[in-house]
Amino acid sequence: MHIEIWSIGKENDKYIEEGIQYYFKKTSPYNSVELVLMQLPKKLATTDADRTKALEEEMILKRLQPHHYLILLDERGKQLTSPQWAQQFQQAMNQGTKTLVLLIGGAFGATDTIRKQARQVWSLSPLVFPHQLVRLILAEQVYRAFSILNNSPYHHS
């Protein structure tokens, strides 16, 4: 199973990118994972929340394929423990999921259409984090989940 972290927004600051690549490298013996950044063209950028969400929805739906298992990250989603993340990944692999997509929506959140396309909606925390930091947290949690699945000492129960 391949994992893609999709994120709306600008490129990462250097220190965030280094952290993400660090965890991707640590995950690589277990599973492939990559970050996909999606950015609206500057000419379409707007402060209108509904318009922005609609444009982001269009961009996401254009990329979404039938073989994708979409998990939306949203502050109102279900909070899982790290072992539960590992269980969810194992379940997806057991079901033959080709590509698991972890979607970080835009600054204004995801549309109802995207929420309905998602097979699950998870929350990292009731706190709100900057997008770049969420990318890094996700990279670490993916590594942690595969460490749990492979009985690595990284995660201490």
WORAQUI-V846581 format. One record per residue. N is the residue number from 1. PSI is psi in radians with two decimals (NA if undefined). Layout:
N	PSI
N	PSI
This chain:
1	2.35
2	2.46
3	2.30
4	2.29
5	1.95
6	2.33
7	2.30
8	2.37
9	-3.04
10	2.95
11	2.77
12	2.59
13	2.74
14	-0.79
15	-0.56
16	-0.81
17	-0.72
18	-0.72
19	-0.76
20	-0.82
21	-0.60
22	-0.85
23	-0.62
24	-0.72
25	-0.71
26	-0.50
27	-0.45
28	-0.57
29	-0.41
30	-0.71
31	2.67
32	2.46
33	2.49
34	2.77
35	2.27
36	1.96
37	2.32
38	2.19
39	2.33
40	2.45
41	2.51
42	-0.61
43	-0.34
44	-0.12
45	2.39
46	2.78
47	-0.01
48	1.92
49	-0.83
50	-0.73
51	-0.77
52	-0.82
53	-0.68
54	-0.74
55	-0.70
56	-0.71
57	-0.82
58	-0.77
59	-0.74
60	-0.83
61	-0.57
62	-0.58
63	-0.48
64	2.26
65	2.78
66	-0.52
67	-0.04
68	2.39
69	1.81
70	2.20
71	2.08
72	2.33
73	2.17
74	2.45
75	-0.34
76	0.12
77	-3.09
78	2.30
79	2.24
80	2.66
81	2.92
82	-0.75
83	-0.57
84	-0.63
85	-0.82
86	-0.76
87	-0.74
88	-0.71
89	-0.75
90	-0.75
91	-0.77
92	-0.74
93	-0.73
94	-0.54
95	0.00
96	0.42
97	2.23
98	-0.87
99	2.11
100	2.20
101	2.16
102	1.93
103	2.15
104	1.95
105	3.12
106	-3.10
107	-0.49
108	0.10
109	-3.06
110	2.69
111	2.88
112	-0.61
113	-0.77
114	-0.74
115	-0.69
116	-0.51
117	-0.46
118	2.39
119	-0.49
120	2.73
121	2.07
122	2.71
123	2.39
124	-0.54
125	2.76
126	-0.22
127	2.75
128	2.31
129	2.72
130	2.59
131	-0.76
132	-0.70
133	-0.65
134	-0.70
135	-0.77
136	-0.76
137	-0.75
138	-0.76
139	-0.74
140	-0.75
141	-0.59
142	-0.80
143	-0.78
144	-0.77
145	-0.78
146	-0.48
147	-0.73
148	-0.83
149	-0.47
150	0.28
151	0.63
152	2.59
153	0.00
154	-0.79
155	2.16
156	1.95
157	NA
